[in-house]
Amino acid sequence: MRSVDEHRMEAPDEVSCLVITVSDTRTEETDTSGRLIQELLQLNGYHVTRYTIVKDDYDGIRQLLREAASDRTIEAVLLSGGTGIAPRDTTYEAVRSLLNKEMPGFGEIFRYLSFTEDIGSAAILSRAIAGTIGDMAIFSMPGSQGAVKLAMERIILPELRHVMREIYKK
């Protein structure tokens, strides 16, 4: 048996997640990407403890992430939106500024899959990022439904329990 398979078998059965949509325009009614993240998490046995929409504001995003990190019931945060290169996009900077450990493979694989399966060379505009803040995993992805579906189904859902196993490993 491969060690990655052993690690997955040792992973926790349940992970409590916070879903954050970063947007200046979305509401709960129009936030299809945030809804998709929640649905996919729940369909795959994850627990969504909270969902919120926050403006694309560097300080506001950082404050929300600091609060999540101090809330011991939140094990993982999944953000969508604000990862582009427009002047208003600040999610990447806010997330990166708080990471204890970065998982560069998440952004690399996301952009590769986006390039080969979805949007071609426009994938260079994505600043998807993941890592840890203390004992909390964090995944930040673009806000489109296609990007969320790709990141969730191909990367996050297959590995989130494994990520948590590694974080909790003493």
C-alpha positions, -999 to +999 in steps of 0.1 A: +000+000+000+013+035-009+019+059+020-006+084+006-033+057+008-023+050+044-025+087+052-060+089+037-071+060+058-058+077+089-076+110+080-105+123+101-140+114+090-154+149+095-140+183+089-159+215+100-157+242+073-163+279+069-173+291+034-165+327+025-175+344-007-154+376-014-175+400-034-187+435-036-218+426-055-230+391-045-259+384-021-269+351-006-295+349-033-270+355-062-240+337-048-241+306-069-204+298-062-207+299-025-238+277-027-219+252-049-191+250-024-215+243+004-234+217-016-203+199-027-189+198+009-221+185+023-225+159-005-190+146+004-196+143+041-181+176+053-198+199+078-204+235+069-204+254+102-208+288+087-212+307+055-206+344+049-201+370+022-174+397+028-165+427+007-133+425-013-114+445+013-079+435+025-084+443+061-119+429+063-108+396+048-078+394+072-100+401+102-125+374+092-097+349+088-081+358+121-115+353+138-119+319+121-084+308+132-092+317+168-125+297+166-114+261+175-146+247+158-135+258+123-110+234+108-109+246+072-119+278+053-128+278+017-129+312+000-141+321-035-136+354-053-111+382-053-081+361-067-076+380-100-053+408-109-077+437-109-068+465-085-098+456-063-088+419-060-072+416-025-080+381-014-046+366-024-027+393-005-049+390+026-047+352+027-010+350+019-002+375+046-016+352+073-003+318+061+020+299+084+026+273+057+018+277+020+007+247-002+020+260-036+008+228-053-028+239-049-024+270-071+000+252-095-024+223-101-054+245-102-038+267-129-027+236-148-061+221-148-077+254-157-053+257-186-057+222-200-094+216-192-112+249-191-099+284-200-066+280-217-039+306-213-062+329-193-053+306-164-022+328-158-046+354-143-056+331-114-040+336-080-055+306-063-037+299-030-038+274-001-020+268+031-024+267+068-031+293+095-023+276+127-042+243+128-067+256+101-065+247+064-074+275+039-082+272+002-088+304-018-101+299-054-116+322-081-152+331-078-167+316-110-188+285-108-165+267-132-134+275-112-151+265-079-163+232-095-129+224-108-110+232-076-135+214-054-140+183-074-104+178-087-083+190-057-100+200-025-126+173-019-102+144-027-075+158-004-091+179+024-092+150+049-056+141+041-046+178+046-063+178+080-045+145+089-012+162+082-021+193+101-031+173+132-002+149+130+020+154+160 
